[in-house]
Amino acid sequence: MDICLPHHLHTAAILDAVAAHKHILCEKPLCIDLAEADGIVDAVRAAGITFMPGHNQFFLPIVREARTPA
């Protein structure tokens, strides 16, 4: 399941996907605060599913330039 919602809706969507035992790709940011992140990690681990946060700007030229060592 690919979660591409406004940031404040990520946690609920992730937890719903975990409950449905779906593997998840979620656009960054993962959630709003550390407590939500801890809850997501616990739920994903307990369910034994694959979870991946994604950053959709990873290959933009400016981002690539910032990551490239001199």
PDB file of N, CA, C, O and CB in Angstrom:
ATOM      1  N   MET A   1       0.849  -1.166   0.000  1.00  0.00           N
ATOM      2  CA  MET A   1       0.000   0.000   0.000  1.00  0.00           C
ATOM      3  C   MET A   1       0.895   1.229   0.000  1.00  0.00           C
ATOM      4  O   MET A   1       1.844   1.305   0.781  1.00  0.00           O
ATOM      5  CB  MET A   1      -0.966  -0.003   1.216  1.00  0.00           C
ATOM      6  N   ASP A   2       0.608   2.176  -0.853  1.00  0.00           N
ATOM      7  CA  ASP A   2       1.358   3.421  -0.930  1.00  0.00           C
ATOM      8  C   ASP A   2       0.535   4.520  -0.270  1.00  0.00           C
ATOM      9  O   ASP A   2      -0.589   4.792  -0.691  1.00  0.00           O
ATOM     10  CB  ASP A   2       1.700   3.784  -2.407  1.00  0.00           C
ATOM     11  N   ILE A   3       1.086   5.149   0.756  1.00  0.00           N
ATOM     12  CA  ILE A   3       0.377   6.185   1.495  1.00  0.00           C
ATOM     13  C   ILE A   3       0.945   7.546   1.100  1.00  0.00           C
ATOM     14  O   ILE A   3       2.083   7.884   1.425  1.00  0.00           O
ATOM     15  CB  ILE A   3       0.492   5.956   3.034  1.00  0.00           C
ATOM     16  N   CYS A   4       0.132   8.306   0.401  1.00  0.00           N
ATOM     17  CA  CYS A   4       0.517   9.643  -0.089  1.00  0.00           C
ATOM     18  C   CYS A   4      -0.584  10.620   0.302  1.00  0.00           C
ATOM     19  O   CYS A   4      -1.331  11.106  -0.547  1.00  0.00           O
ATOM     20  CB  CYS A   4       0.748   9.648  -1.655  1.00  0.00           C
ATOM     21  N   LEU A   5      -0.669  10.892   1.569  1.00  0.00           N
ATOM     22  CA  LEU A   5      -1.705  11.771   2.111  1.00  0.00           C
ATOM     23  C   LEU A   5      -1.051  12.971   2.780  1.00  0.00           C
ATOM     24  O   LEU A   5       0.170  13.000   2.935  1.00  0.00           O
ATOM     25  CB  LEU A   5      -2.610  11.010   3.117  1.00  0.00           C
ATOM     26  N   PRO A   6      -1.849  13.967   3.180  1.00  0.00           N
ATOM     27  CA  PRO A   6      -1.278  15.037   3.998  1.00  0.00           C
ATOM     28  C   PRO A   6      -0.649  14.437   5.263  1.00  0.00           C
ATOM     29  O   PRO A   6      -1.149  13.447   5.797  1.00  0.00           O
ATOM     30  CB  PRO A   6      -2.367  16.090   4.371  1.00  0.00           C
ATOM     31  N   HIS A   7       0.421  15.026   5.727  1.00  0.00           N
ATOM     32  CA  HIS A   7       1.222  14.472   6.819  1.00  0.00           C
ATOM     33  C   HIS A   7       0.415  14.100   8.045  1.00  0.00           C
ATOM     34  O   HIS A   7       0.669  13.059   8.652  1.00  0.00           O
ATOM     35  CB  HIS A   7       2.273  15.444   7.210  1.00  0.00           C
ATOM     36  N   HIS A   8      -0.549  14.918   8.426  1.00  0.00           N
ATOM     37  CA  HIS A   8      -1.301  14.649   9.651  1.00  0.00           C
ATOM     38  C   HIS A   8      -2.213  13.421   9.532  1.00  0.00           C
ATOM     39  O   HIS A   8      -2.770  12.976  10.536  1.00  0.00           O
ATOM     40  CB  HIS A   8      -2.131  15.863  10.017  1.00  0.00           C
ATOM     41  N   LEU A   9      -2.373  12.874   8.340  1.00  0.00           N
ATOM     42  CA  LEU A   9      -3.204  11.683   8.143  1.00  0.00           C
ATOM     43  C   LEU A   9      -2.390  10.393   8.030  1.00  0.00           C
ATOM     44  O   LEU A   9      -2.966   9.307   7.970  1.00  0.00           O
ATOM     45  CB  LEU A   9      -4.048  11.853   6.902  1.00  0.00           C
ATOM     46  N   HIS A  10      -1.073  10.496   8.000  1.00  0.00           N
ATOM     47  CA  HIS A  10      -0.225   9.321   7.801  1.00  0.00           C
ATOM     48  C   HIS A  10      -0.414   8.256   8.873  1.00  0.00           C
ATOM     49  O   HIS A  10      -0.597   7.083   8.545  1.00  0.00           O
ATOM     50  CB  HIS A  10       1.218   9.738   7.765  1.00  0.00           C
ATOM     51  N   THR A  11      -0.374   8.639  10.145  1.00  0.00           N
ATOM     52  CA  THR A  11      -0.417   7.648  11.219  1.00  0.00           C
ATOM     53  C   THR A  11      -1.666   6.783  11.143  1.00  0.00           C
ATOM     54  O   THR A  11      -1.570   5.557  11.205  1.00  0.00           O
ATOM     55  CB  THR A  11      -0.352   8.336  12.568  1.00  0.00           C
ATOM     56  N   ALA A  12      -2.812   7.388  11.013  1.00  0.00           N
ATOM     57  CA  ALA A  12      -4.057   6.610  10.951  1.00  0.00           C
ATOM     58  C   ALA A  12      -4.063   5.679   9.742  1.00  0.00           C
ATOM     59  O   ALA A  12      -4.485   4.528   9.850  1.00  0.00           O
ATOM     60  CB  ALA A  12      -5.275   7.550  10.897  1.00  0.00           C
ATOM     61  N   ALA A  13      -3.599   6.166   8.595  1.00  0.00           N
ATOM     62  CA  ALA A  13      -3.574   5.333   7.394  1.00  0.00           C
ATOM     63  C   ALA A  13      -2.587   4.181   7.536  1.00  0.00           C
ATOM     64  O   ALA A  13      -2.868   3.062   7.108  1.00  0.00           O
ATOM     65  CB  ALA A  13      -3.217   6.177   6.172  1.00  0.00           C
ATOM     66  N   ILE A  14      -1.431   4.453   8.138  1.00  0.00           N
ATOM     67  CA  ILE A  14      -0.437   3.402   8.355  1.00  0.00           C
ATOM     68  C   ILE A  14      -1.001   2.331   9.285  1.00  0.00           C
ATOM     69  O   ILE A  14      -0.897   1.139   8.997  1.00  0.00           O
ATOM     70  CB  ILE A  14       0.866   3.994   8.940  1.00  0.00           C
ATOM     71  N   LEU A  15      -1.585   2.744  10.376  1.00  0.00           N
ATOM     72  CA  LEU A  15      -2.127   1.772  11.330  1.00  0.00           C
ATOM     73  C   LEU A  15      -3.287   0.974  10.737  1.00  0.00           C
ATOM     74  O   LEU A  15      -3.452  -0.204  11.056  1.00  0.00           O
ATOM     75  CB  LEU A  15      -2.588   2.485  12.597  1.00  0.00           C
ATOM     76  N   ASP A  16      -4.084   1.595   9.888  1.00  0.00           N
ATOM     77  CA  ASP A  16      -5.152   0.857   9.187  1.00  0.00           C
ATOM     78  C   ASP A  16      -4.552  -0.177   8.235  1.00  0.00           C
ATOM     79  O   ASP A  16      -5.047  -1.300   8.147  1.00  0.00           O
ATOM     80  CB  ASP A  16      -6.070   1.834   8.401  1.00  0.00           C
ATOM     81  N   ALA A  17      -3.495   0.197   7.528  1.00  0.00           N
ATOM     82  CA  ALA A  17      -2.832  -0.728   6.604  1.00  0.00           C
ATOM     83  C   ALA A  17      -2.186  -1.883   7.369  1.00  0.00           C
ATOM     84  O   ALA A  17      -2.246  -3.031   6.930  1.00  0.00           O
ATOM     85  CB  ALA A  17      -1.771   0.014   5.764  1.00  0.00           C
ATOM     86  N   VAL A  18      -1.574  -1.580   8.506  1.00  0.00           N
ATOM     87  CA  VAL A  18      -0.984  -2.628   9.342  1.00  0.00           C
ATOM     88  C   VAL A  18      -2.073  -3.599   9.789  1.00  0.00           C
ATOM     89  O   VAL A  18      -1.882  -4.814   9.738  1.00  0.00           O
ATOM     90  CB  VAL A  18      -0.261  -2.014  10.575  1.00  0.00           C
ATOM     91  N   ALA A  19      -3.206  -3.070  10.224  1.00  0.00           N
ATOM     92  CA  ALA A  19      -4.313  -3.924  10.667  1.00  0.00           C
ATOM     93  C   ALA A  19      -4.816  -4.815   9.540  1.00  0.00           C
ATOM     94  O   ALA A  19      -5.287  -5.925   9.787  1.00  0.00           O
ATOM     95  CB  ALA A  19      -5.460  -3.070  11.203  1.00  0.00           C
ATOM     96  N   ALA A  20      -4.720  -4.337   8.308  1.00  0.00           N
ATOM     97  CA  ALA A  20      -5.134  -5.129   7.138  1.00  0.00           C
ATOM     98  C   ALA A  20      -3.996  -6.021   6.639  1.00  0.00           C
ATOM     99  O   ALA A  20      -4.141  -6.715   5.632  1.00  0.00           O
ATOM    100  CB  ALA A  20      -5.607  -4.200   6.003  1.00  0.00           C
ATOM    101  N   HIS A  21      -2.873  -5.999   7.339  1.00  0.00           N
ATOM    102  CA  HIS A  21      -1.676  -6.795   7.037  1.00  0.00           C
ATOM    103  C   HIS A  21      -1.155  -6.517   5.625  1.00  0.00           C
ATOM    104  O   HIS A  21      -0.837  -7.439   4.872  1.00  0.00           O
ATOM    105  CB  HIS A  21      -1.982  -8.291   7.193  1.00  0.00           C
ATOM    106  N   LYS A  22      -1.074  -5.233   5.284  1.00  0.00           N
ATOM    107  CA  LYS A  22      -0.544  -4.794   3.987  1.00  0.00           C
ATOM    108  C   LYS A  22       0.876  -4.283   4.160  1.00  0.00           C
ATOM    109  O   LYS A  22       1.174  -3.628   5.159  1.00  0.00           O
ATOM    110  CB  LYS A  22      -1.442  -3.694   3.362  1.00  0.00           C
ATOM    111  N   HIS A  23       1.751  -4.566   3.220  1.00  0.00           N
ATOM    112  CA  HIS A  23       3.076  -3.969   3.201  1.00  0.00           C
ATOM    113  C   HIS A  23       2.903  -2.505   2.807  1.00  0.00           C
ATOM    114  O   HIS A  23       1.987  -2.167   2.057  1.00  0.00           O
ATOM    115  CB  HIS A  23       4.043  -4.728   2.214  1.00  0.00           C
ATOM    116  N   ILE A  24       3.786  -1.627   3.315  1.00  0.00           N
ATOM    117  CA  ILE A  24       3.524  -0.184   3.220  1.00  0.00           C
ATOM    118  C   ILE A  24       4.737   0.591   2.709  1.00  0.00           C
ATOM    119  O   ILE A  24       5.870   0.359   3.131  1.00  0.00           O
ATOM    120  CB  ILE A  24       3.108   0.362   4.580  1.00  0.00           C
ATOM    121  N   LEU A  25       4.467   1.516   1.791  1.00  0.00           N
ATOM    122  CA  LEU A  25       5.400   2.566   1.399  1.00  0.00           C
ATOM    123  C   LEU A  25       4.712   3.874   1.765  1.00  0.00           C
ATOM    124  O   LEU A  25       3.618   4.158   1.278  1.00  0.00           O
ATOM    125  CB  LEU A  25       5.778   2.498  -0.153  1.00  0.00           C
ATOM    126  N   CYS A  26       5.344   4.665   2.613  1.00  0.00           N
ATOM    127  CA  CYS A  26       4.743   5.933   3.047  1.00  0.00           C
ATOM    128  C   CYS A  26       5.668   7.080   2.713  1.00  0.00           C
ATOM    129  O   CYS A  26       6.851   7.050   3.052  1.00  0.00           O
ATOM    130  CB  CYS A  26       4.438   5.915   4.559  1.00  0.00           C
ATOM    131  N   GLU A  27       5.137   8.092   2.050  1.00  0.00           N
ATOM    132  CA  GLU A  27       5.911   9.290   1.749  1.00  0.00           C
ATOM    133  C   GLU A  27       6.314   9.985   3.051  1.00  0.00           C
ATOM    134  O   GLU A  27       5.582   9.934   4.040  1.00  0.00           O
ATOM    135  CB  GLU A  27       5.103  10.253   0.843  1.00  0.00           C
ATOM    136  N   LYS A  28       7.480  10.634   3.045  1.00  0.00           N
ATOM    137  CA  LYS A  28       7.949  11.366   4.217  1.00  0.00           C
ATOM    138  C   LYS A  28       7.202  12.681   4.345  1.00  0.00           C
ATOM    139  O   LYS A  28       6.736  13.209   3.336  1.00  0.00           O
ATOM    140  CB  LYS A  28       9.462  11.616   4.134  1.00  0.00           C
ATOM    141  N   PRO A  29       7.073  13.216   5.511  1.00  0.00           N
ATOM    142  CA  PRO A  29       7.484  12.678   6.789  1.00  0.00           C
ATOM    143  C   PRO A  29       6.546  11.574   7.242  1.00  0.00           C
ATOM    144  O   PRO A  29       5.363  11.557   6.903  1.00  0.00           O
ATOM    145  CB  PRO A  29       7.546  13.776   7.828  1.00  0.00           C
ATOM    146  N   LEU A  30       7.097  10.662   8.008  1.00  0.00           N
ATOM    147  CA  LEU A  30       6.353   9.506   8.485  1.00  0.00           C
ATOM    148  C   LEU A  30       5.135   9.914   9.298  1.00  0.00           C
ATOM    149  O   LEU A  30       4.041   9.389   9.088  1.00  0.00           O
ATOM    150  CB  LEU A  30       7.250   8.616   9.314  1.00  0.00           C
ATOM    151  N   CYS A  31       5.320  10.845  10.222  1.00  0.00           N
ATOM    152  CA  CYS A  31       4.224  11.253  11.108  1.00  0.00           C
ATOM    153  C   CYS A  31       4.547  12.609  11.721  1.00  0.00           C
ATOM    154  O   CYS A  31       5.495  13.272  11.301  1.00  0.00           O
ATOM    155  CB  CYS A  31       3.981  10.192  12.223  1.00  0.00           C
ATOM    156  N   ILE A  32       3.775  13.016  12.697  1.00  0.00           N
ATOM    157  CA  ILE A  32       3.893  14.352  13.272  1.00  0.00           C
ATOM    158  C   ILE A  32       4.836  14.421  14.464  1.00  0.00           C
ATOM    159  O   ILE A  32       5.510  15.433  14.656  1.00  0.00           O
ATOM    160  CB  ILE A  32       2.544  14.840  13.684  1.00  0.00           C
ATOM    161  N   ASP A  33       4.898  13.350  15.278  1.00  0.00           N
ATOM    162  CA  ASP A  33       5.757  13.412  16.466  1.00  0.00           C
ATOM    163  C   ASP A  33       6.336  12.041  16.811  1.00  0.00           C
ATOM    164  O   ASP A  33       5.977  11.029  16.210  1.00  0.00           O
ATOM    165  CB  ASP A  33       4.970  13.961  17.662  1.00  0.00           C
ATOM    166  N   LEU A  34       7.235  12.030  17.787  1.00  0.00           N
ATOM    167  CA  LEU A  34       7.938  10.811  18.161  1.00  0.00           C
ATOM    168  C   LEU A  34       6.994   9.750  18.723  1.00  0.00           C
ATOM    169  O   LEU A  34       7.192   8.562  18.467  1.00  0.00           O
ATOM    170  CB  LEU A  34       9.015  11.127  19.174  1.00  0.00           C
ATOM    171  N   ALA A  35       5.985  10.147  19.473  1.00  0.00           N
ATOM    172  CA  ALA A  35       5.040   9.172  20.027  1.00  0.00           C
ATOM    173  C   ALA A  35       4.325   8.418  18.901  1.00  0.00           C
ATOM    174  O   ALA A  35       4.142   7.204  18.992  1.00  0.00           O
ATOM    175  CB  ALA A  35       4.006   9.878  20.941  1.00  0.00           C
ATOM    176  N   GLU A  36       3.923   9.122  17.848  1.00  0.00           N
ATOM    177  CA  GLU A  36       3.294   8.465  16.699  1.00  0.00           C
ATOM    178  C   GLU A  36       4.280   7.520  16.021  1.00  0.00           C
ATOM    179  O   GLU A  36       3.916   6.407  15.642  1.00  0.00           O
ATOM    180  CB  GLU A  36       2.776   9.512  15.690  1.00  0.00           C
ATOM    181  N   ALA A  37       5.524   7.959  15.868  1.00  0.00           N
ATOM    182  CA  ALA A  37       6.544   7.125  15.234  1.00  0.00           C
ATOM    183  C   ALA A  37       6.766   5.841  16.034  1.00  0.00           C
ATOM    184  O   ALA A  37       6.858   4.757  15.458  1.00  0.00           O
ATOM    185  CB  ALA A  37       7.867   7.902  15.097  1.00  0.00           C
ATOM    186  N   ASP A  38       6.851   5.961  17.345  1.00  0.00           N
ATOM    187  CA  ASP A  38       7.025   4.780  18.190  1.00  0.00           C
ATOM    188  C   ASP A  38       5.857   3.815  18.037  1.00  0.00           C
ATOM    189  O   ASP A  38       6.061   2.603  17.972  1.00  0.00           O
ATOM    190  CB  ASP A  38       7.175   5.192  19.655  1.00  0.00           C
ATOM    191  N   GLY A  39       4.648   4.334  17.980  1.00  0.00           N
ATOM    192  CA  GLY A  39       3.465   3.485  17.800  1.00  0.00           C
ATOM    193  C   GLY A  39       3.466   2.773  16.457  1.00  0.00           C
ATOM    194  O   GLY A  39       3.079   1.608  16.361  1.00  0.00           O
ATOM    195  N   ILE A  40       3.903   3.479  15.422  1.00  0.00           N
ATOM    196  CA  ILE A  40       3.984   2.880  14.085  1.00  0.00           C
ATOM    197  C   ILE A  40       5.017   1.757  14.068  1.00  0.00           C
ATOM    198  O   ILE A  40       4.747   0.666  13.565  1.00  0.00           O
ATOM    199  CB  ILE A  40       4.340   3.950  13.028  1.00  0.00           C
ATOM    200  N   VAL A  41       6.198   2.025  14.617  1.00  0.00           N
ATOM    201  CA  VAL A  41       7.256   1.012  14.645  1.00  0.00           C
ATOM    202  C   VAL A  41       6.789  -0.231  15.403  1.00  0.00           C
ATOM    203  O   VAL A  41       6.994  -1.354  14.942  1.00  0.00           O
ATOM    204  CB  VAL A  41       8.536   1.584  15.294  1.00  0.00           C
ATOM    205  N   ASP A  42       6.170  -0.034  16.548  1.00  0.00           N
ATOM    206  CA  ASP A  42       5.681  -1.171  17.337  1.00  0.00           C
ATOM    207  C   ASP A  42       4.653  -1.983  16.564  1.00  0.00           C
ATOM    208  O   ASP A  42       4.705  -3.213  16.563  1.00  0.00           O
ATOM    209  CB  ASP A  42       5.073  -0.683  18.654  1.00  0.00           C
ATOM    210  N   ALA A  43       3.718  -1.303  15.906  1.00  0.00           N
ATOM    211  CA  ALA A  43       2.657  -1.995  15.159  1.00  0.00           C
ATOM    212  C   ALA A  43       3.229  -2.769  13.972  1.00  0.00           C
ATOM    213  O   ALA A  43       2.839  -3.909  13.722  1.00  0.00           O
ATOM    214  CB  ALA A  43       1.602  -0.987  14.669  1.00  0.00           C
ATOM    215  N   VAL A  44       4.153  -2.144  13.242  1.00  0.00           N
ATOM    216  CA  VAL A  44       4.761  -2.790  12.076  1.00  0.00           C
ATOM    217  C   VAL A  44       5.550  -4.024  12.501  1.00  0.00           C
ATOM    218  O   VAL A  44       5.440  -5.079  11.876  1.00  0.00           O
ATOM    219  CB  VAL A  44       5.678  -1.804  11.326  1.00  0.00           C
ATOM    220  N   ARG A  45       6.344  -3.894  13.561  1.00  0.00           N
ATOM    221  CA  ARG A  45       7.118  -5.043  14.051  1.00  0.00           C
ATOM    222  C   ARG A  45       6.211  -6.179  14.504  1.00  0.00           C
ATOM    223  O   ARG A  45       6.468  -7.342  14.192  1.00  0.00           O
ATOM    224  CB  ARG A  45       8.027  -4.617  15.205  1.00  0.00           C
ATOM    225  N   ALA A  46       5.155  -5.851  15.233  1.00  0.00           N
ATOM    226  CA  ALA A  46       4.237  -6.873  15.727  1.00  0.00           C
ATOM    227  C   ALA A  46       3.543  -7.599  14.582  1.00  0.00           C
ATOM    228  O   ALA A  46       3.278  -8.798  14.672  1.00  0.00           O
ATOM    229  CB  ALA A  46       3.199  -6.248  16.650  1.00  0.00           C
ATOM    230  N   ALA A  47       3.248  -6.874  13.505  1.00  0.00           N
ATOM    231  CA  ALA A  47       2.544  -7.476  12.367  1.00  0.00           C
ATOM    232  C   ALA A  47       3.488  -8.247  11.452  1.00  0.00           C
ATOM    233  O   ALA A  47       3.051  -9.104  10.683  1.00  0.00           O
ATOM    234  CB  ALA A  47       1.824  -6.399  11.568  1.00  0.00           C
ATOM    235  N   GLY A  48       4.778  -7.945  11.535  1.00  0.00           N
ATOM    236  CA  GLY A  48       5.751  -8.627  10.684  1.00  0.00           C
ATOM    237  C   GLY A  48       5.647  -8.273   9.214  1.00  0.00           C
ATOM    238  O   GLY A  48       5.923  -9.101   8.345  1.00  0.00           O
ATOM    239  N   ILE A  49       5.247  -7.041   8.940  1.00  0.00           N
ATOM    240  CA  ILE A  49       5.115  -6.600   7.547  1.00  0.00           C
ATOM    241  C   ILE A  49       6.320  -5.755   7.144  1.00  0.00           C
ATOM    242  O   ILE A  49       7.126  -5.368   7.991  1.00  0.00           O
ATOM    243  CB  ILE A  49       3.807  -5.798   7.349  1.00  0.00           C
ATOM    244  N   THR A  50       6.438  -5.474   5.860  1.00  0.00           N
ATOM    245  CA  THR A  50       7.492  -4.601   5.348  1.00  0.00           C
ATOM    246  C   THR A  50       6.970  -3.175   5.318  1.00  0.00           C
ATOM    247  O   THR A  50       5.881  -2.908   4.811  1.00  0.00           O
ATOM    248  CB  THR A  50       7.962  -5.050   3.932  1.00  0.00           C
ATOM    249  N   PHE A  51       7.766  -2.257   5.872  1.00  0.00           N
ATOM    250  CA  PHE A  51       7.400  -0.848   5.889  1.00  0.00           C
ATOM    251  C   PHE A  51       8.589  -0.046   5.378  1.00  0.00           C
ATOM    252  O   PHE A  51       9.728  -0.287   5.777  1.00  0.00           O
ATOM    253  CB  PHE A  51       6.977  -0.385   7.323  1.00  0.00           C
ATOM    254  N   MET A  52       8.319   0.908   4.494  1.00  0.00           N
ATOM    255  CA  MET A  52       9.391   1.743   3.970  1.00  0.00           C
ATOM    256  C   MET A  52       8.917   3.183   3.841  1.00  0.00           C
ATOM    257  O   MET A  52       7.930   3.452   3.156  1.00  0.00           O
ATOM    258  CB  MET A  52       9.880   1.214   2.610  1.00  0.00           C
ATOM    259  N   PRO A  53       9.618   4.122   4.501  1.00  0.00           N
ATOM    260  CA  PRO A  53       9.336   5.529   4.244  1.00  0.00           C
ATOM    261  C   PRO A  53      10.028   5.930   2.943  1.00  0.00           C
ATOM    262  O   PRO A  53      11.146   5.492   2.676  1.00  0.00           O
ATOM    263  CB  PRO A  53       9.808   6.429   5.436  1.00  0.00           C
ATOM    264  N   GLY A  54       9.382   6.744   2.149  1.00  0.00           N
ATOM    265  CA  GLY A  54       9.953   7.160   0.870  1.00  0.00           C
ATOM    266  C   GLY A  54      10.091   8.661   0.785  1.00  0.00           C
ATOM    267  O   GLY A  54       9.311   9.410   1.374  1.00  0.00           O
ATOM    268  N   HIS A  55      11.096   9.090   0.044  1.00  0.00           N
ATOM    269  CA  HIS A  55      11.288  10.518  -0.193  1.00  0.00           C
ATOM    270  C   HIS A  55      11.256  10.731  -1.691  1.00  0.00           C
ATOM    271  O   HIS A  55      12.171  10.317  -2.402  1.00  0.00           O
ATOM    272  CB  HIS A  55      12.632  11.043   0.431  1.00  0.00           C
ATOM    273  N   ASN A  56      10.219  11.366  -2.165  1.00  0.00           N
ATOM    274  CA  ASN A  56       9.996  11.474  -3.602  1.00  0.00           C
ATOM    275  C   ASN A  56      10.893  12.474  -4.311  1.00  0.00           C
ATOM    276  O   ASN A  56      10.794  12.623  -5.529  1.00  0.00           O
ATOM    277  CB  ASN A  56       8.592  11.838  -3.849  1.00  0.00           C
ATOM    278  N   GLN A  57      11.760  13.159  -3.592  1.00  0.00           N
ATOM    279  CA  GLN A  57      12.637  14.139  -4.220  1.00  0.00           C
ATOM    280  C   GLN A  57      14.093  13.679  -4.246  1.00  0.00           C
ATOM    281  O   GLN A  57      14.990  14.471  -4.534  1.00  0.00           O
ATOM    282  CB  GLN A  57      12.532  15.464  -3.497  1.00  0.00           C
ATOM    283  N   PHE A  58      14.327  12.420  -3.951  1.00  0.00           N
ATOM    284  CA  PHE A  58      15.663  11.876  -3.796  1.00  0.00           C
ATOM    285  C   PHE A  58      16.550  12.105  -5.020  1.00  0.00           C
ATOM    286  O   PHE A  58      17.748  12.351  -4.873  1.00  0.00           O
ATOM    287  CB  PHE A  58      15.574  10.409  -3.508  1.00  0.00           C
ATOM    288  N   PHE A  59      15.986  12.031  -6.216  1.00  0.00           N
ATOM    289  CA  PHE A  59      16.798  12.138  -7.417  1.00  0.00           C
ATOM    290  C   PHE A  59      16.711  13.502  -8.109  1.00  0.00           C
ATOM    291  O   PHE A  59      17.169  13.646  -9.242  1.00  0.00           O
ATOM    292  CB  PHE A  59      16.396  11.074  -8.377  1.00  0.00           C
ATOM    293  N   LEU A  60      16.136  14.489  -7.452  1.00  0.00           N
ATOM    294  CA  LEU A  60      16.151  15.840  -8.018  1.00  0.00           C
ATOM    295  C   LEU A  60      17.598  16.314  -8.105  1.00  0.00           C
ATOM    296  O   LEU A  60      18.395  16.007  -7.218  1.00  0.00           O
ATOM    297  CB  LEU A  60      15.289  16.829  -7.156  1.00  0.00           C
ATOM    298  N   PRO A  61      17.955  17.050  -9.147  1.00  0.00           N
ATOM    299  CA  PRO A  61      19.347  17.489  -9.303  1.00  0.00           C
ATOM    300  C   PRO A  61      19.907  18.209  -8.075  1.00  0.00           C
ATOM    301  O   PRO A  61      21.051  17.961  -7.695  1.00  0.00           O
ATOM    302  CB  PRO A  61      19.456  18.395 -10.496  1.00  0.00           C
ATOM    303  N   ILE A  62      19.145  19.075  -7.461  1.00  0.00           N
ATOM    304  CA  ILE A  62      19.654  19.818  -6.308  1.00  0.00           C
ATOM    305  C   ILE A  62      19.917  18.886  -5.127  1.00  0.00           C
ATOM    306  O   ILE A  62      20.876  19.088  -4.381  1.00  0.00           O
ATOM    307  CB  ILE A  62      18.663  20.918  -5.902  1.00  0.00           C
ATOM    308  N   VAL A  63      19.083  17.881  -4.953  1.00  0.00           N
ATOM    309  CA  VAL A  63      19.275  16.917  -3.867  1.00  0.00           C
ATOM    310  C   VAL A  63      20.479  16.032  -4.167  1.00  0.00           C
ATOM    311  O   VAL A  63      21.286  15.761  -3.278  1.00  0.00           O
ATOM    312  CB  VAL A  63      18.006  16.053  -3.665  1.00  0.00           C
ATOM    313  N   ARG A  64      20.603  15.584  -5.403  1.00  0.00           N
ATOM    314  CA  ARG A  64      21.761  14.771  -5.786  1.00  0.00           C
ATOM    315  C   ARG A  64      23.060  15.559  -5.588  1.00  0.00           C
ATOM    316  O   ARG A  64      24.065  15.012  -5.132  1.00  0.00           O
ATOM    317  CB  ARG A  64      21.634  14.308  -7.257  1.00  0.00           C
ATOM    318  N   GLU A  65      23.026  16.833  -5.931  1.00  0.00           N
ATOM    319  CA  GLU A  65      24.223  17.656  -5.779  1.00  0.00           C
ATOM    320  C   GLU A  65      24.596  17.791  -4.303  1.00  0.00           C
ATOM    321  O   GLU A  65      25.776  17.752  -3.955  1.00  0.00           O
ATOM    322  CB  GLU A  65      24.005  19.047  -6.408  1.00  0.00           C
ATOM    323  N   ALA A  66      23.602  17.950  -3.439  1.00  0.00           N
ATOM    324  CA  ALA A  66      23.848  18.106  -2.003  1.00  0.00           C
ATOM    325  C   ALA A  66      24.432  16.833  -1.397  1.00  0.00           C
ATOM    326  O   ALA A  66      25.201  16.910  -0.439  1.00  0.00           O
ATOM    327  CB  ALA A  66      22.551  18.481  -1.280  1.00  0.00           C
ATOM    328  N   ARG A  67      24.084  15.665  -1.935  1.00  0.00           N
ATOM    329  CA  ARG A  67      24.560  14.396  -1.368  1.00  0.00           C
ATOM    330  C   ARG A  67      25.882  13.949  -1.972  1.00  0.00           C
ATOM    331  O   ARG A  67      26.551  13.094  -1.391  1.00  0.00           O
ATOM    332  CB  ARG A  67      23.521  13.313  -1.573  1.00  0.00           C
ATOM    333  N   THR A  68      26.278  14.482  -3.093  1.00  0.00           N
ATOM    334  CA  THR A  68      27.472  14.022  -3.780  1.00  0.00           C
ATOM    335  C   THR A  68      28.725  14.555  -3.094  1.00  0.00           C
ATOM    336  O   THR A  68      28.877  15.765  -2.929  1.00  0.00           O
ATOM    337  CB  THR A  68      27.444  14.450  -5.248  1.00  0.00           C
ATOM    338  N   PRO A  69      29.629  13.650  -2.691  1.00  0.00           N
ATOM    339  CA  PRO A  69      30.872  14.124  -2.062  1.00  0.00           C
ATOM    340  C   PRO A  69      31.726  14.905  -3.060  1.00  0.00           C
ATOM    341  O   PRO A  69      31.704  14.629  -4.260  1.00  0.00           O
ATOM    342  CB  PRO A  69      31.679  12.935  -1.493  1.00  0.00           C
ATOM    343  N   ALA A  70      32.452  15.851  -2.566  1.00  0.00           N
ATOM    344  CA  ALA A  70      33.310  16.690  -3.422  1.00  0.00           C
ATOM    345  C   ALA A  70      34.498  15.928  -3.958  1.00  0.00           C
ATOM    346  O   ALA A  70      35.313  16.489  -4.691  1.00  0.00           O
ATOM    347  CB  ALA A  70      33.797  17.903  -2.656  1.00  0.00           C
TER     348      ALA A  70
END
